[in-house]
Amino acid sequence: MAMKSRAQRRKFAQLLVEGKIDPEVYERWNREAGKKRLPERVKRKKKKSKKRRVLKRRQRR
């Protein structure tokens, strides 16, 4: 599981200091994230409502 945000990276670093996760696990996740600039926070994707999908199908016909 790669880290997706800077907030998540800080949280995992805190867990590492507290001894709740192994250093190997933290390093692996940190390596997967790479050097790319991460956003501060990531919001969940909104689900499309079923009603909209049905309406779009009808419009295509």
C-alpha positions as MATLAB code, in Angstrom:
seq = 'MAMKSRAQRRKFAQLLVEGKIDPEVYERWNREAGKKRLPERVKRKKKKSKKRRVLKRRQRR';
ca = [
       0.000    0.000    0.000;
       1.702    3.172   -1.169;
       1.071    6.402    0.696;
      -1.407    8.649   -1.085;
      -0.963   11.935    0.778;
       1.424   13.882    2.972;
      -0.997   13.554    5.888;
      -0.925    9.784    5.521;
       2.894    9.813    5.376;
       2.998   11.801    8.652;
       0.535    9.412   10.325;
       2.581    6.360    9.356;
       5.772    8.061   10.561;
       4.067    8.668   13.908;
       3.015    5.006   14.099;
       6.611    4.017   13.321;
       7.939    6.164   16.187;
       5.340    4.674   18.543;
       6.396    1.179   17.485;
       3.002    0.184   16.090;
       4.381   -0.689   12.633;
       7.672   -2.244   11.555;
      10.398   -0.053   10.029;
      10.519   -2.391    7.004;
       6.829   -1.845    6.324;
       7.179    1.928    6.566;
      10.188    1.945    4.256;
       8.411   -0.236    1.683;
       5.348    2.042    1.635;
       7.554    5.136    1.491;
       9.554    3.680   -1.426;
       6.354    2.870   -3.348;
       5.239    6.494   -3.029;
       8.579    7.592   -4.457;
       9.801   11.171   -4.614;
       6.666   12.520   -6.250;
       4.968   15.452   -4.564;
       1.908   14.172   -2.757;
      -1.215   16.233   -2.050;
      -1.834   17.322    1.533;
      -5.086   15.362    1.743;
      -7.011   13.044   -0.557;
     -10.800   12.974   -0.617;
     -12.820    9.875   -1.392;
     -14.262    9.638   -4.867;
     -17.977   10.317   -5.084;
     -20.120    7.488   -6.345;
     -22.381    8.222   -9.266;
     -25.996    7.682   -8.465;
     -27.755    4.795  -10.135;
     -30.484    7.138  -11.381;
     -28.018    9.226  -13.420;
     -26.509    6.159  -15.075;
     -29.949    4.951  -16.147;
     -30.837    8.378  -17.546;
     -27.604    8.562  -19.544;
     -28.283    5.141  -21.077;
     -31.736    6.266  -22.167;
     -30.338    9.422  -23.761;
     -27.886    7.407  -25.877;
     -30.642    5.396  -27.550;
];
